[in-house]
């Protein structure tokens, strides 16, 4: 019975208009059980304010009819000053370069510790399986660091 009510509620929410989907009501019945609905038509319902949730914005009919949306959209789209954009791009490039240098330094350290697949055994690794587990973890760390470097280089290539 409860699943049926939830199903009906979901169908009603899907079929309702955009504004009705944004309204949420909490309804309390005679037994004190709370139920959340998208309409407040029954007794004991009150609207719940949900801060921070986006609301649906209906599109103007001209844009929906396929009018001059290209020119109108670019005219109302906020523009960034060319100098401000160049400054942002240079800041982004500097950040990416710093991350790349840090990641390359990390990779150099990992490779030195790895010692061509034969890192030194530690005192707490009396069991050879623990040593192999640590070596496998080192391989994973090196591979992850190499992937990070490749991704950072791709990002740097895309910066203007």
C-alpha positions as CSV (number, residue, x, y, z in Angstrom):
1,X,0.0,0.0,0.0
2,X,2.8,2.4,0.9
3,X,4.7,1.5,-2.4
4,X,1.5,2.3,-4.3
5,X,1.2,5.7,-2.6
6,X,4.8,6.5,-3.4
7,X,4.3,5.4,-7.0
8,X,1.2,7.6,-7.4
9,X,3.1,10.5,-5.8
10,X,6.0,10.0,-8.2
11,X,3.7,9.8,-11.2
12,X,1.9,13.0,-10.1
13,X,5.2,14.7,-9.7
14,X,6.3,13.7,-13.2
15,X,3.0,14.9,-14.7
16,X,2.8,18.1,-12.8
17,X,4.1,21.5,-14.1
18,X,7.6,22.7,-13.2
19,X,6.5,24.9,-10.4
20,X,4.6,22.1,-8.6
21,X,7.7,20.0,-8.7
22,X,9.5,22.6,-6.6
23,X,6.9,22.8,-3.8
24,X,7.2,20.3,-1.0
25,X,4.6,19.9,1.7
26,X,4.8,17.9,4.9
27,X,1.5,16.5,5.9
28,X,0.7,15.0,9.4
29,X,-2.2,12.6,9.7
30,X,-4.3,11.8,12.8
31,X,-1.7,9.3,14.1
32,X,1.1,11.7,13.8
33,X,2.8,10.1,10.8
34,X,4.5,12.5,8.5
35,X,4.3,12.3,4.7
36,X,5.9,14.5,2.2
37,X,3.9,15.5,-0.8
38,X,4.1,17.9,-3.8
39,X,0.6,19.3,-3.1
40,X,-0.8,20.6,0.1
41,X,-4.5,20.0,-0.6
42,X,-5.2,17.7,2.4
43,X,-5.8,18.7,6.0
44,X,-2.7,19.1,8.2
45,X,-0.3,20.0,5.4
46,X,2.2,22.9,5.5
47,X,4.7,24.0,2.9
48,X,8.4,23.3,3.6
49,X,10.9,25.9,2.6
50,X,14.0,24.3,1.1
51,X,16.8,26.8,0.9
52,X,19.6,26.2,-1.5
53,X,17.6,24.0,-4.0
54,X,17.5,25.3,-7.5
55,X,14.1,26.3,-8.9
56,X,12.9,25.5,-12.4
57,X,12.9,28.5,-14.7
58,X,10.5,28.5,-17.6
59,X,12.0,29.4,-21.0
60,X,10.5,32.4,-22.9
61,X,8.2,31.2,-25.6
62,X,10.2,33.0,-28.3
63,X,13.3,30.9,-27.5
64,X,11.2,27.7,-27.4
65,X,9.6,28.4,-30.8
66,X,13.1,28.5,-32.4
67,X,13.3,32.2,-33.0
68,X,16.5,34.1,-33.1
69,X,18.0,32.3,-30.1
70,X,21.6,32.4,-31.2
71,X,21.9,36.2,-31.4
72,X,19.7,36.7,-28.4
73,X,21.5,34.2,-26.3
74,X,24.9,35.7,-27.0
75,X,23.7,39.2,-26.4
76,X,22.5,38.4,-22.9
77,X,25.3,36.0,-22.0
78,X,27.7,37.7,-19.6
79,X,31.1,38.6,-21.1
80,X,34.5,38.7,-19.5
81,X,37.0,41.4,-20.3
82,X,39.8,40.1,-22.6
83,X,42.5,41.2,-20.1
84,X,40.7,39.6,-17.2
85,X,40.4,36.3,-19.1
86,X,44.1,36.4,-20.0
87,X,44.9,37.0,-16.4
88,X,42.7,34.0,-15.4
89,X,44.3,31.8,-18.0
90,X,47.8,32.8,-16.9
91,X,46.9,32.1,-13.2
92,X,45.5,28.7,-14.3
93,X,48.6,27.9,-16.2
94,X,50.8,28.8,-13.2
95,X,48.7,26.6,-10.9
96,X,48.9,23.7,-13.3
97,X,52.7,24.1,-13.7
98,X,53.1,24.1,-9.9
99,X,51.0,21.0,-9.6
100,X,53.0,19.3,-12.4
101,X,56.3,20.1,-10.7
102,X,55.1,18.8,-7.4
103,X,53.8,15.6,-9.0
104,X,57.1,15.1,-10.9
105,X,59.0,15.5,-7.6
106,X,56.7,13.1,-5.9
107,X,57.2,10.6,-8.7
108,X,61.0,10.9,-8.5
109,X,60.8,10.1,-4.8
110,X,58.5,7.1,-5.3
111,X,60.8,5.7,-8.0
112,X,63.8,6.1,-5.7
113,X,62.0,4.3,-2.9
114,X,60.9,1.6,-5.3
115,X,64.5,0.9,-6.3
116,X,63.7,-0.9,-9.6
117,X,61.2,-3.2,-7.9
118,X,63.5,-4.2,-5.0
119,X,62.9,-1.7,-2.2
120,X,64.7,-2.3,1.1
121,X,62.8,-4.5,3.5
122,X,61.7,-2.9,6.7
123,X,62.0,-4.4,10.2
124,X,58.2,-4.8,10.5
125,X,58.1,-7.0,7.3
126,X,59.2,-10.3,8.7
127,X,56.6,-11.9,6.6
128,X,57.4,-11.9,2.8
129,X,53.7,-11.4,2.0
130,X,53.8,-8.0,3.8
131,X,56.8,-7.0,1.7
132,X,55.1,-8.0,-1.5
133,X,52.0,-6.1,-0.5
134,X,54.0,-2.9,0.1
135,X,55.8,-3.3,-3.2
136,X,52.4,-3.7,-5.0
137,X,51.2,-0.5,-3.3
138,X,54.3,1.3,-4.4
139,X,53.7,0.2,-8.0
140,X,50.1,1.5,-7.8
141,X,51.3,4.8,-6.4
142,X,53.9,5.2,-9.2
143,X,51.2,4.4,-11.8
144,X,48.8,6.8,-10.3
145,X,51.4,9.5,-10.2
146,X,52.3,8.9,-13.9
147,X,48.6,9.2,-14.8
148,X,48.4,12.5,-12.9
149,X,51.4,13.9,-14.7
150,X,49.9,12.9,-18.1
151,X,46.6,14.5,-17.2
152,X,48.3,17.7,-16.0
153,X,50.3,17.9,-19.3
154,X,47.0,17.5,-21.3
155,X,45.5,20.3,-19.3
156,X,48.5,22.5,-19.8
157,X,48.3,21.9,-23.6
158,X,44.7,23.1,-23.5
159,X,45.5,26.4,-21.7
160,X,45.5,29.3,-24.1
